[in-house]
């Protein structure tokens, strides 16, 4: 959430659990299912099923 000139606004943040470590990763706004990101030095594929984002080791 943020405030500017007395007006509050919010935005959706895409998150997924890292497939390697025990942490939540904030995904880029333009991420798409099937895309690759790197976390803990390992490439992970982004998936989206049942309304939830996830990462799986490649």
TORLO-120370 format. One record per residue (C-alpha): residue number from 0; residue in one letter; x, y, z. Coordinates in steps of 0.2 Angstrom, whole numbers, plus 5000, padded with zeros to 4 digits. Each point is the difference from the previous one (the first is absolute). Last residue first. Layout:
BEGIN
{torse = NUM | loza = A | X = X | Y = Y | Z = Z}
...
This chain:
BEGIN
{torse = 57 | loza = X | X = 5072 | Y = 4865 | Z = 4931}
{torse = 56 | loza = X | X = 4995 | Y = 5002 | Z = 5018}
{torse = 55 | loza = X | X = 4982 | Y = 5005 | Z = 5003}
{torse = 54 | loza = X | X = 4992 | Y = 5016 | Z = 5005}
{torse = 53 | loza = X | X = 4982 | Y = 5004 | Z = 5004}
{torse = 52 | loza = X | X = 4987 | Y = 5013 | Z = 4997}
{torse = 51 | loza = X | X = 4982 | Y = 4997 | Z = 5006}
{torse = 50 | loza = X | X = 4983 | Y = 5001 | Z = 4993}
{torse = 49 | loza = X | X = 4997 | Y = 4981 | Z = 4997}
{torse = 48 | loza = X | X = 5016 | Y = 5000 | Z = 4990}
{torse = 47 | loza = X | X = 5014 | Y = 5012 | Z = 4995}
{torse = 46 | loza = X | X = 5017 | Y = 4993 | Z = 4997}
{torse = 45 | loza = X | X = 5017 | Y = 5009 | Z = 5000}
{torse = 44 | loza = X | X = 5015 | Y = 4990 | Z = 4995}
{torse = 43 | loza = X | X = 5015 | Y = 5001 | Z = 5011}
{torse = 42 | loza = X | X = 5018 | Y = 5003 | Z = 4996}
{torse = 41 | loza = X | X = 5012 | Y = 4997 | Z = 5015}
{torse = 40 | loza = X | X = 5012 | Y = 5012 | Z = 5007}
{torse = 39 | loza = X | X = 4990 | Y = 5002 | Z = 5016}
{torse = 38 | loza = X | X = 4986 | Y = 5007 | Z = 4989}
{torse = 37 | loza = X | X = 5000 | Y = 5002 | Z = 4982}
{torse = 36 | loza = X | X = 4985 | Y = 5003 | Z = 4989}
{torse = 35 | loza = X | X = 4993 | Y = 4991 | Z = 4985}
{torse = 34 | loza = X | X = 4983 | Y = 5003 | Z = 4992}
{torse = 33 | loza = X | X = 4988 | Y = 4986 | Z = 4997}
{torse = 32 | loza = X | X = 4985 | Y = 5009 | Z = 5007}
{torse = 31 | loza = X | X = 5003 | Y = 5019 | Z = 4997}
{torse = 30 | loza = X | X = 5009 | Y = 5013 | Z = 5010}
{torse = 29 | loza = X | X = 4997 | Y = 5018 | Z = 4995}
{torse = 28 | loza = X | X = 4998 | Y = 5007 | Z = 5018}
{torse = 27 | loza = X | X = 5016 | Y = 4991 | Z = 5006}
{torse = 26 | loza = X | X = 4998 | Y = 4987 | Z = 5013}
{torse = 25 | loza = X | X = 5003 | Y = 5003 | Z = 5018}
{torse = 24 | loza = X | X = 5008 | Y = 4984 | Z = 5008}
{torse = 23 | loza = X | X = 4994 | Y = 4992 | Z = 5016}
{torse = 22 | loza = X | X = 5013 | Y = 4991 | Z = 5009}
{torse = 21 | loza = X | X = 5005 | Y = 4982 | Z = 5006}
{torse = 20 | loza = X | X = 5013 | Y = 4996 | Z = 4987}
{torse = 19 | loza = X | X = 5000 | Y = 4989 | Z = 4984}
{torse = 18 | loza = X | X = 4983 | Y = 5001 | Z = 4992}
{torse = 17 | loza = X | X = 4998 | Y = 5018 | Z = 5006}
{torse = 16 | loza = X | X = 4982 | Y = 5004 | Z = 5005}
{torse = 15 | loza = X | X = 4991 | Y = 5012 | Z = 4989}
{torse = 14 | loza = X | X = 4994 | Y = 5018 | Z = 5000}
{torse = 13 | loza = X | X = 4991 | Y = 5012 | Z = 4988}
{torse = 12 | loza = X | X = 4997 | Y = 5017 | Z = 5008}
{torse = 11 | loza = X | X = 4982 | Y = 5007 | Z = 4997}
{torse = 10 | loza = X | X = 4999 | Y = 5019 | Z = 5002}
{torse = 9 | loza = X | X = 4994 | Y = 5012 | Z = 5013}
{torse = 8 | loza = X | X = 4995 | Y = 5018 | Z = 5000}
{torse = 7 | loza = X | X = 4998 | Y = 5013 | Z = 5014}
{torse = 6 | loza = X | X = 4996 | Y = 5018 | Z = 4996}
{torse = 5 | loza = X | X = 5005 | Y = 5014 | Z = 5012}
{torse = 4 | loza = X | X = 5012 | Y = 5008 | Z = 4988}
{torse = 3 | loza = X | X = 5008 | Y = 4983 | Z = 4996}
{torse = 2 | loza = X | X = 4999 | Y = 4985 | Z = 5011}
{torse = 1 | loza = X | X = 5006 | Y = 4983 | Z = 4996}
{torse = 0 | loza = X | X = 4995 | Y = 4982 | Z = 5003}
